[in-house]
Amino acid sequence: MTSPLEGIRVLDFSRVLAGPFAGRMLCDLGAEVVKLEPPEGDVTRAWGHVRGGLSGYYTQQNTGKKSVCIDLDAPGSTALARRLAAHADIVIENFRPNVMARHGLSWKDLSADHPELIMLSISGFGQEGPESHRAAYASVLHAEAGLLARQSEQDGRPASDPVLSIADMNAGLHGLVALLAALHLRQRSGRGQYIDLAMLDTMLVTDDYANFAVDEIPLIRGGGEVWEATGGPIMVVGDFRFIWKLLVKYHGVVDPTPPGADLETKIRMRRKAVSEFYQSFGSREELIVALDAVNLAWGDIRSNSEAFKSPTARARGSLAEIDDRSGGSRRVVESPYRFSDAESHVRGVAAYRGEHNRDVLTRWLDACSDEIDQWSRDKVISADERR
């Protein structure tokens, strides 16, 4: 089978998560992704468990990519980076606005060399505007987009940040959609595109509760609720009033509220009855049978490690084994895309910093050994010599 993006070249300047995640998905889809790193490397090279000189976090977002290390502050580095961009289909970056321009690598610069280039710039608040200069991490956008305040209000607890970089992952996924759309458009127009993607925009558009704020009406909470139950906590999804009617009609749950009870008392006593129902079974299996019998959606409360051991994750191969480059193997999360007649999967190991300098510069630029050696002597390029 072929890969959907086979033959596409991507030059990935981005670091940490939002950009690297988009690049990783492009790589899984078959593109050749070259990660352009500074001499100090991506900061995530030090995050998580390190094996064979490669951290788990870095490996997860960059496996399969090649690495070229260029010091963008060194004389001659801009010309080299522009030569690489001129041979790429896509450039990804997630610096603050104007950082690329200061190095002579703005969209105006790169598109002048290569009019068919597609460039994705991910920033917190957009490339222009009153807050474009602000530092933006996922946590900042969780606060600014209303997520933390809403959760705090609903839970009746102080605001706290979720243990998930939602804003980065949203930006990476929306960036991926925009890049694929731009590739499709280029087939028709022959022209490249510049994509200005603000993390704030991606948070607001990927928020199914945003309509309540837009329409300025009180929020109606949907979704699920966690209940104590036989065998441990369980998530049950649905409006409580609907769930109550099902349990009364099909499972004989008795309404404990006395005649004339006020609404608050009725809700409290009915909720107590439902809680007792969930805890009344002799086994977890019996509880699940009862919920399935009335088509109530439920979920086990799993840890991250347990999630990868679930029947579905095992059946779908949600984890891939790759060489850990120290004589063993390590697991990374597999590509989620399943095609009928094409392939998408983890493409290989994570790279050491600058490991593919010579390979990429030779293939992409037709650079000769003497030219590459001179860049190395001039400290334009460097590499981690670990092997």
N, C-alpha and C positions, 0 to 999 in steps of 0.2 A: 504494500500500500504506500501511497505517496503522502507527504506531509503538506498541509494546506499552505504554509508559507515558505516552502522550499525555494531557495534562490533569493530570498529577501535578506538584505544586510541591514543590521541595526547597530548604531554606535551609541552606547549607553553611558552618558556622563553622570547619571544620577547616583545617589547614595542613600543608604539606610533602607527605606521601605517602599514609598509610593512609586517612584520611578523603577527601582529594581524589580518590584513585583510585576509591573507591566512588562518589563523586559524578560523576566523569567517565563511569563506566559507566552510571549512571542517566540522564545526559544523552544518551549515545549511544542509549539505549533510548527516548528521546523525552520524558523529563521536562524541565520547565523548572527548571534548577538556578541558583540565585542564590548566589554566593560572597560571604559577608560578611567583609570584610577590615578590619584596623586601618589607621590612617593610614600606618604604615610599610610596609604591604603584606605579603604572604606572603614569607617569607625566600627562597623558591625563585625569586622574580622576578629574583634576581641569579645564579642557577645556570645554567651552560651558555652557549652562544653567544647573544648578544643581537642581535635584528634588529627594527628598528622599535620599540625600547623594550621588547621582550618576549623573555624568555629561553627557550631550548629546553626546559629542564626544566619550567618553569612552564606553558609551552604544552602539553606532552604531557599533563599531569594536569588541566588546566583548560580546554582548548579547548571551545568551545561554551557555556560557562557565562557568565552575566551577573555583573557585579561591582557591589556596593554597599559603600561604605566608611563605616563607623561607628566612632567613637572611643568604646569602651565605658567609658572613664573620664570622659567628658564628661557633665555634668548633662543629663538628659533622654534619654540614649542607651538606657537600659534599657527605657523605655517604648516607644521606637521599635522596638527589636529584638523586644520582645514582640508588638507589633502585627504585625510581619512574620511571626513564628512562628505567630501565630493564623490566618494566611492560607496556611500551608504544610501539606502533607500529611506531610512528613518534615523533621526537623532532624538534622543530623550535626555532631558535635564530637569532637575528639580532644585536648582539654586534659587536664592532670592533674585528678584528682578534686577537686571543690569549687571549681574556678575558675569554672565557669558559675554555681554557687550564689552566689558572692561578687558576681556582677554581677546577681543576681536573675533568672537564666535557667536555673535547675535544672529537672529534669523536673517536680517538684512545682509550680513556678511556672508553667511553660508549659502543662502539662496542665490546670491549673485554668482557664486561659483557653480551652483548646481540647482537650476530652476525647478527640477522635478523632485527635489528633496521634500520630505515631510518631517516636520519638527514638532515635538510635544514638549511644552514647558509647563511643569506643575509647580504651583506656588500656593501659599495659603490664601491670599486675598486678590489674586490676579496680577497681571503685569503692569497695570496702570490703575490709578485711583488713590483715594485718600489714605488707604491702609496697606498699599502694596509693599511698603518697606518693612513691615513687621515680620519678626521671626515667627515661624508657624510650624508647630509640631501637632501631631494628632490630638493630643490632650487640649491644646489651645482651641482647636476647632470644635471639639466636643463641647467645650464651654460656650464658645461664641455662637454655635448653631442652635442652642436651646436644649440640647440633649440632657445635660446634667441638671438643669433647673427643672425640667419636666419630670425626670426620674425621681428627683428629690421630693417634689411635690406629691407624686403618686405614692411613693414609699413612705412618706412622712419621716424621712431621715435627712441628715446633712448631705449636701452634694458631694459626690465622690466620682472619680474617673473609672470607667470600666476597664477591666484587664484585657483589653483588645484595642488595637489601633484602628478603629473603625474609619476614621477620616483618611488615613493613609491607604487602607484597602479600597475604600470607595473611590478615591482619586486614581489608584492604579487600575481598577476595573473600568472606570469611565474613560481613562486615558487609552486603555486597550480598545474600547469600542470606537473612540474617535480615530485612532490610528487605522483600524481596519476599514472604517468608512472612508478615510482619506485615501487609502490605497485603492479602494474601489473607484472612487471619484477620479483618481489619477489615470486609471485605465481609459476613462472616457475623455478627459480633458487634456491629459498629457502634462498637467501642471501640478506642482507640489502645493503643500498647505502648511500654514503655521497654526498650531493649536494652543491657545491660551486657556489653560485649565486651572480654575481656582478651587481649592479644597472646600472653601465655604459653599460654593455653588453645588459641588457634588454631595455635600452633607444635606443641603436643603432639598435637593431634588430627590434624594434617596431616602426621604423621610415620609412614611405613609401617614403620619399624624400631622403633617404640615398644614393640611387643609383646614384644621380647626383654628390654627393661628391666622391663616390667610383670611378666613371668613369671620374671625373674631367671635367665635362661639365657644362655649365650655367644652373641654375635652371629654370625650366618651371613651373610656379605656376598653379596649378589646383584648384579643390575645388570650394568653393562658394564665393559670394560677397554680402554684405549687401547694399540694395538700399532703399532710401526713397520711400514710397508708400502710397496709400490710406489706411487709418486705422493704419498707423505706419510702422516702418522699416520691411523689409522682406529679408530673405536670399534666393537668387536664385543661383542654382548650375549649372555649365556648362561653357565651353569655350565661351567667349563673341562672337566670330565670328559665332559659331553655334547658339547661342541665337539670334543674329541679323538676321540671315537668316530665322529662324522660325518666328520671329515677322514680318518681311517684307512679307514673303510668306503667312502667315495665318491670320495675324491681320492688314495688310495694313499699317504698319509703313513705313513712307516715308523717303528715304535717303536725308538728308538736305545738304550734301556736294556738293559744286559746282564742275563742271568739272575741272580736272587738280589740284585739291587740294592735298597737300602733305599728307603723311601718318599720321603725328601727328594731323593735322587739321581734317582729316577724322575720326580718332579714337575719338577725342574730341567731334565732332559734332554728331557722331552716339551714343556715350554714353549719350549725352544730350537728344537725341531723345528717347532713351530707358528709361531714367529717367522720362521724361515727360509722356511716355506711362504708366509706373507703377503708376503714380499719377493722371491719367486721369479718373479713374473709380468712379462711384457714391457710391460704397460701397466696403468693403473688400471682401465680398462674390463674387461680380462680377469680381474682380481681380483674385481671386483663380480659378474661373471657366475658365477664359481666360488662365491662366497658365496651368491648368490641360488639357485643350483642345489640347495643343501642347506637353503634357507630359513633361513639365519643372518641375524639382524638386524644391520645395520651403519649407521654414520653418519660422514659426513665431519666433520672438525674445522674448523669455520668460524669466522671472526671475526663480530662483531655485524653489521658492514656487509655481509659476504658472506651472512649468513643472510637478509637482506632481498632479496637478489638470487637466492635459490634458486628453482628451477622452481615449487615449491609456493607460496612467498610471492608470486611474480609472478602466478601464475594466480589466486590467491585475493584479490589486491589488498590485501595486508597493510599497505601504506603508503597514506596519503591525502595529497593536496596541499591546503594551505589558504593563504589570503592571509597574507603575513608583515607586512602593514600598512606596508610601506615600498616598495611598488611591485613586489614580487616575490612569490614563494611559498616555503613551507617544508613539509617532510614531517613527518607525525606518524603514529604507529602507529594503524591503523584498529581499529574495534570487532571483536572476534572472533566475534560472534554472527551466524549465518546462518539466517534463518527462511524457511520455505516461502512464507508469505503475510503477512509483516510486515517492517519494515525497522529496522535498527540501524546507525548510522554516525556519523562525526564530524559535529557539528552546526554548525560554523562556526569563526570565529577565536577566539583567546584575547583576553580583555578587559583594558583598562587599568584600574588601580585606580579604583574609583568611577565607571566609565564609564556605568553604567546606573542611577545614583542616581535621576534624575528619571523615567526610564521605569518602573522597578520600583515606586517609591513611588507613582506615579500609578496604575498598573494594579492593584497589589496592595491599596493602602490608600485609593484614591480621594483621595489628598492633592492639594491645590491648589497652584498655583505659589507663592503667598505663604507657605504652610506649609513647603514645601521650601526656599525662600529663607531662611526664618528658621532652619531647622536648619543651613543652611550658614553663616549669620552667627554662630550660636552654636557653630560648629565641632563639632557633633554628626556631621555628614557632611562629607566632603571628597572630592576627586578629583584624579587626575593629569590635568592639562589637555592633555597631549600628544595630538595627533591627526595 
